[in-house]
Structure formats: C-alpha cells, structure tokens
C-alpha cells in the first residue's frame, strides 16, 4: 500500500520563470507533471548567447526543453514566452491557457529578477536596479495574481496560487534591501490575498526556499558555499530544486486543501520557527 497525493490528475498549472536548466521553476513544473498536471511554462525568451555554459553544452532550448520533458512524463505542456512585468502580456497568457485547456487550477509565481548589482548597501543601490527587482519579483507576482485570480474566481472550482519567495524576505539581511523588500512585500500580498479569496475555495501560500542548488548562485565560490552550509544550515547541505517542487505539489493537492495564508520555509532548518 502506498500513500499518494490526490486531486492533481488532469489539472492545469501555470509556472512562470521555468526555462532554466538548473532552476526551481523547471523542477516545480516537472514535479507537477509527475503528479498528473498539464503544465504551462513561461520564460522571457532568453537569447541562447546568454545561456550558461552547461546549458550551451546540453543544447538547452529554455522552456521548449522543459516542455519536452513534461510531455515525456505523459502530460501536456504549453511553453509561452511571457513578460511578467507587463500586465497585457499576462492577460494574453491567461487567454491562451483558457483557449488551450479551458481551465486554470494552479498558479505558481516563480519568475524572479537575476542578481544584477542589487546586493549592495541602500546608499549605493542604483534606483534602476531597485526598480527592476521590484518590477519582476513583486509587481510580476501581483499582475499574475490579479489576472489569474479573477479567472479562478470566475471558474468557481477553487484552486491555488503559490508565490515562490525566499527566506531572504524574512532575514532582511544587509546588502539585500531590494531583494528582501520585494520578498517581504510578496509575503504581505500572500497573507492579504489569502483572506480575500478563501471564500471562493482558493488557497494562497508562499514557499520560501533557503540555499538551493541552482544556476542563480553560480557566482558563489565553493568556499562561500561550504561556509554558509556549515555555519547556518543544521541539515548540513543545500536544498535540491525538486524538494521545493514537492512542497508546491503538496500545496496544490487535496491533502493541502486546508493550508492557506502561510509563508513556508524550506531551508534545511536555517530559520527555525519562522
């Protein structure tokens, strides 16, 4: 006898920012597909010239490669280039999803701004870098929640919105003001929206990963990795993207149907009690 999560087969999930080979977004999309969901994956349409070396070596094709992996698992995939900072692009995405599948069940706001000169003191922070982080991390999640939240309400069969945040929004560490503020703002939006749409059977949660093995942290040296893990993480290892994906699957499932308004840390014990 085995224990299985239910309520996922044939449902439609939208995952933003899911095109990178070593990423949380790709893993979320694949874990949802393994659970039986059809998955819409978005990306920005990155130029192959900008791919990291391992993606170039693998002849990676961004969201098209992820779509192939999803189809190989036996479910449908729809790759769509979408700019989450443009509400019109998101409205077009919602229309496309409805035309293709006729329903939307789960919305995972994973798209995030790349680290680009924003990890500095506030007095040195370029306002353009601040605005870029806010535009993608916070405004993008708001636009997605605004547009897709309306669709979920209109359908009247519940659903889930999951915001992929970070423990950075709880730590609020020095030299991370833009990132931390964007994620703390995402936490506030999560909590507020959960109270607004609960009456429609819609759950809203945030998942807050700690140190996870993705390409976003390639600029950290091996010594930095070892120091962080040894000093701050009780489980003494970095997280795997699929472990974040597994939590997302649970929150979408019938077994997670009474969980809403939560900011769930997945961090190897780095922030106990938070």
Secondary structure in CASP SS format (residue, H / E / C, confidence):
PFRMAT SS
TARGET T0000
AUTHOR 0000-0000-0000
METHOD secondary structure of the structure
MODEL  1
X C 1.00
X C 1.00
X C 1.00
X C 1.00
X C 1.00
X C 1.00
X C 1.00
X C 1.00
X C 1.00
X C 1.00
X C 1.00
X E 1.00
X E 1.00
X E 1.00
X E 1.00
X C 1.00
X C 1.00
X C 1.00
X C 1.00
X C 1.00
X C 1.00
X C 1.00
X C 1.00
X H 1.00
X H 1.00
X H 1.00
X H 1.00
X H 1.00
X H 1.00
X H 1.00
X H 1.00
X H 1.00
X H 1.00
X H 1.00
X C 1.00
X C 1.00
X C 1.00
X E 1.00
X E 1.00
X E 1.00
X E 1.00
X E 1.00
X E 1.00
X C 1.00
X C 1.00
X C 1.00
X C 1.00
X H 1.00
X H 1.00
X H 1.00
X C 1.00
X C 1.00
X H 1.00
X H 1.00
X H 1.00
X H 1.00
X H 1.00
X C 1.00
X C 1.00
X C 1.00
X C 1.00
X C 1.00
X H 1.00
X H 1.00
X H 1.00
X H 1.00
X H 1.00
X H 1.00
X H 1.00
X H 1.00
X H 1.00
X H 1.00
X C 1.00
X C 1.00
X C 1.00
X C 1.00
X E 1.00
X E 1.00
X E 1.00
X E 1.00
X E 1.00
X C 1.00
X C 1.00
X C 1.00
X C 1.00
X C 1.00
X H 1.00
X H 1.00
X H 1.00
X H 1.00
X H 1.00
X H 1.00
X H 1.00
X H 1.00
X H 1.00
X H 1.00
X H 1.00
X H 1.00
X H 1.00
X H 1.00
X H 1.00
X C 1.00
X C 1.00
X C 1.00
X C 1.00
X E 1.00
X E 1.00
X E 1.00
X E 1.00
X C 1.00
X C 1.00
X C 1.00
X C 1.00
X C 1.00
X C 1.00
X C 1.00
X C 1.00
X C 1.00
X C 1.00
X C 1.00
X C 1.00
X H 1.00
X H 1.00
X H 1.00
X C 1.00
X C 1.00
X H 1.00
X H 1.00
X H 1.00
X H 1.00
X H 1.00
X H 1.00
X H 1.00
X H 1.00
X H 1.00
X H 1.00
X H 1.00
X H 1.00
X H 1.00
X H 1.00
X H 1.00
X H 1.00
X H 1.00
X H 1.00
X H 1.00
X H 1.00
X H 1.00
X H 1.00
X H 1.00
X H 1.00
X H 1.00
X H 1.00
X H 1.00
X H 1.00
X H 1.00
X C 1.00
X C 1.00
X C 1.00
X E 1.00
X E 1.00
X E 1.00
X E 1.00
X E 1.00
X E 1.00
X C 1.00
X C 1.00
X C 1.00
X H 1.00
X H 1.00
X H 1.00
X H 1.00
X C 1.00
X C 1.00
X C 1.00
X C 1.00
X C 1.00
X H 1.00
X H 1.00
X H 1.00
X H 1.00
X H 1.00
X H 1.00
X H 1.00
X H 1.00
X H 1.00
X H 1.00
X H 1.00
X H 1.00
X H 1.00
X H 1.00
X H 1.00
X H 1.00
X H 1.00
X H 1.00
X H 1.00
X H 1.00
X H 1.00
X H 1.00
X H 1.00
X H 1.00
X C 1.00
X E 1.00
X E 1.00
X E 1.00
X E 1.00
X E 1.00
X E 1.00
X E 1.00
X E 1.00
X C 1.00
X C 1.00
X E 1.00
X C 1.00
X C 1.00
X H 1.00
X H 1.00
X H 1.00
X C 1.00
X C 1.00
X C 1.00
X C 1.00
X H 1.00
X H 1.00
X H 1.00
X H 1.00
X H 1.00
X H 1.00
X H 1.00
X H 1.00
X H 1.00
X H 1.00
X H 1.00
X C 1.00
X C 1.00
X C 1.00
X C 1.00
X C 1.00
X C 1.00
X E 1.00
X C 1.00
X H 1.00
X H 1.00
X H 1.00
X H 1.00
X H 1.00
X H 1.00
X H 1.00
X H 1.00
X H 1.00
X H 1.00
X H 1.00
X H 1.00
X C 1.00
X H 1.00
X H 1.00
X H 1.00
X C 1.00
X C 1.00
X C 1.00
X C 1.00
X C 1.00
X C 1.00
X E 1.00
X E 1.00
X E 1.00
X E 1.00
X C 1.00
X C 1.00
X C 1.00
X C 1.00
X C 1.00
X C 1.00
X C 1.00
X C 1.00
END
